[in-house]
């Protein structure tokens, strides 16, 4: 007579309760970096700078990205990242963005959302509240260098001072 394997029959209620107890502790993504996560969701890796410390993504796709400190980077124009950037992550989009501003004509406008509507178009759409701005996806292939705002402003101030000294 062949040996039969032992089967453990747990009551279905115990199994369901176990799933609900341990589900919050299971990581929702296997991506090691924010850049990998963005690529897995149809977005370019370079939307966030190199100096991202960590990120959280909950079961409702609410994304929080933590940077070492507030900083300024450049895509086509300058962008300002606060130390925490929040958004709802969907496939091809960051909706309800908070903590990201873009410089337009000497004004800093909050970026409300970022969307890749058709990847084959090579374009990404930035919602800056007053308008939508289309940029080339190629600008976002690599994570940008992001310098602390104070350092960036200090360097900008030096350039201005040098220019003023030349005019005299």
C-alpha positions as CSV (number, residue, x, y, z in Angstrom):
1,X,0.0,0.0,0.0
2,X,1.4,3.4,-1.0
3,X,1.9,6.0,1.6
4,X,-0.4,9.0,1.2
5,X,0.9,12.5,1.9
6,X,-0.5,14.3,4.9
7,X,-2.8,17.2,4.0
8,X,-3.5,19.8,6.5
9,X,-7.0,21.1,6.2
10,X,-7.2,24.5,7.7
11,X,-10.6,26.0,8.2
12,X,-11.2,28.6,5.4
13,X,-11.9,31.2,8.1
14,X,-8.5,30.8,9.6
15,X,-6.9,31.1,6.1
16,X,-8.8,34.3,5.3
17,X,-8.0,35.9,8.7
18,X,-4.3,35.0,8.2
19,X,-4.3,36.7,4.8
20,X,-5.7,39.9,6.2
21,X,-3.4,40.0,9.1
22,X,-0.2,39.4,7.1
23,X,-1.1,41.2,3.9
24,X,-0.1,44.7,5.1
25,X,3.4,43.4,5.8
26,X,3.9,42.0,2.3
27,X,5.8,44.4,0.0
28,X,3.7,45.6,-2.8
29,X,6.5,46.0,-5.2
30,X,9.8,44.3,-5.9
31,X,11.4,47.4,-7.4
32,X,14.6,48.3,-5.7
33,X,14.6,52.0,-6.6
34,X,12.1,54.6,-7.5
35,X,13.6,54.6,-11.0
36,X,12.8,50.9,-11.5
37,X,9.3,51.5,-10.1
38,X,8.7,54.3,-12.6
39,X,9.8,52.1,-15.5
40,X,7.6,49.3,-14.4
41,X,4.6,51.7,-14.5
42,X,5.2,53.0,-17.9
43,X,7.0,56.2,-16.9
44,X,10.6,57.3,-17.6
45,X,13.2,56.6,-14.9
46,X,14.5,60.2,-14.9
47,X,11.4,61.9,-13.4
48,X,13.0,61.8,-10.0
49,X,16.6,62.9,-9.3
50,X,19.6,60.7,-8.3
51,X,19.5,61.7,-4.6
52,X,16.2,59.9,-3.7
53,X,16.6,58.4,-0.2
54,X,13.6,56.2,-0.3
55,X,10.0,55.8,-1.3
56,X,6.8,54.3,-0.1
57,X,3.9,53.0,-2.2
58,X,0.8,51.9,-0.4
59,X,-1.9,49.5,-1.6
60,X,-3.9,52.5,-2.9
61,X,-1.0,53.5,-5.2
62,X,-0.2,56.6,-3.1
63,X,3.5,57.3,-3.7
64,X,5.7,59.2,-1.4
65,X,9.3,59.9,-2.5
66,X,11.8,61.1,0.1
67,X,14.8,63.2,-1.0
68,X,17.9,64.0,1.0
69,X,16.9,67.7,1.0
70,X,15.0,70.1,-1.2
71,X,16.8,70.6,-4.5
72,X,16.8,72.0,-8.0
73,X,17.3,70.0,-11.2
74,X,17.1,70.9,-14.9
75,X,15.1,69.1,-17.6
76,X,14.1,71.6,-20.3
77,X,13.6,74.2,-17.6
78,X,14.5,74.2,-13.9
79,X,12.4,72.1,-11.5
80,X,12.3,72.3,-7.7
81,X,11.8,69.1,-5.6
82,X,10.7,69.5,-2.0
83,X,12.1,66.9,0.4
84,X,8.9,64.9,0.1
85,X,7.0,64.5,-3.2
86,X,3.6,62.9,-3.2
87,X,1.4,61.6,-6.0
88,X,-1.1,58.9,-7.0
89,X,0.8,56.5,-9.2
90,X,-1.1,55.0,-12.2
91,X,0.2,53.3,-15.2
92,X,1.8,56.1,-17.3
93,X,1.0,58.8,-14.8
94,X,1.6,60.7,-11.6
95,X,-1.7,62.4,-10.6
96,X,-2.3,64.9,-7.8
97,X,1.4,65.7,-7.5
98,X,2.6,67.7,-4.5
99,X,6.1,68.9,-3.8
100,X,7.2,69.5,-7.4
101,X,7.4,72.9,-9.1
102,X,8.6,74.0,-12.6
103,X,10.0,77.4,-13.6
104,X,8.2,79.1,-16.4
105,X,9.0,82.7,-17.4
106,X,10.6,83.5,-14.0
107,X,7.6,82.0,-12.1
108,X,7.6,78.8,-10.1
109,X,4.4,76.9,-10.9
110,X,3.3,73.7,-9.1
111,X,3.3,70.6,-11.3
112,X,-0.1,69.0,-10.7
113,X,0.4,65.9,-12.8
114,X,2.7,64.1,-15.3
115,X,1.3,61.7,-17.9
116,X,2.7,59.6,-20.8
117,X,-0.4,59.3,-23.0
118,X,1.2,57.5,-25.9
119,X,4.8,56.2,-25.4
120,X,5.3,55.9,-29.2
121,X,4.8,59.7,-29.5
122,X,8.0,60.4,-27.6
123,X,6.2,63.0,-25.5
124,X,5.4,63.4,-21.8
125,X,2.7,65.9,-20.6
126,X,3.2,68.1,-17.6
127,X,0.1,69.7,-16.0
128,X,1.3,73.0,-14.5
129,X,-2.2,74.2,-13.5
130,X,-2.6,77.0,-16.0
131,X,-1.6,74.9,-19.0
132,X,-0.3,71.5,-20.2
133,X,3.3,71.4,-21.3
134,X,4.6,68.7,-23.7
135,X,8.2,67.7,-23.3
136,X,10.4,65.1,-25.0
137,X,10.6,61.8,-23.2
138,X,14.3,61.7,-24.0
139,X,14.8,64.5,-21.4
140,X,13.8,62.0,-18.7
141,X,15.9,58.9,-19.7
142,X,18.4,59.3,-16.9
143,X,17.8,60.6,-13.3
144,X,19.0,64.2,-13.2
145,X,21.6,65.7,-10.8
146,X,19.7,67.7,-8.2
147,X,21.6,70.3,-6.2
148,X,20.4,71.8,-3.0
149,X,18.4,75.0,-3.6
150,X,20.8,77.1,-1.5
151,X,23.8,75.9,-3.5
152,X,22.0,76.4,-6.8
153,X,20.9,80.0,-5.8
154,X,24.4,80.8,-4.6
155,X,25.9,79.7,-7.9
156,X,23.3,81.7,-9.8
157,X,24.0,84.7,-7.7
158,X,27.7,84.6,-8.4
159,X,27.0,84.5,-12.2
160,X,24.7,87.5,-11.9
161,X,27.4,89.4,-9.8
162,X,30.0,88.6,-12.4
163,X,27.8,89.8,-15.2
164,X,27.1,93.1,-13.3
165,X,30.8,93.6,-12.8
166,X,31.4,93.3,-16.5
167,X,28.9,96.0,-17.3
168,X,30.6,98.6,-15.2
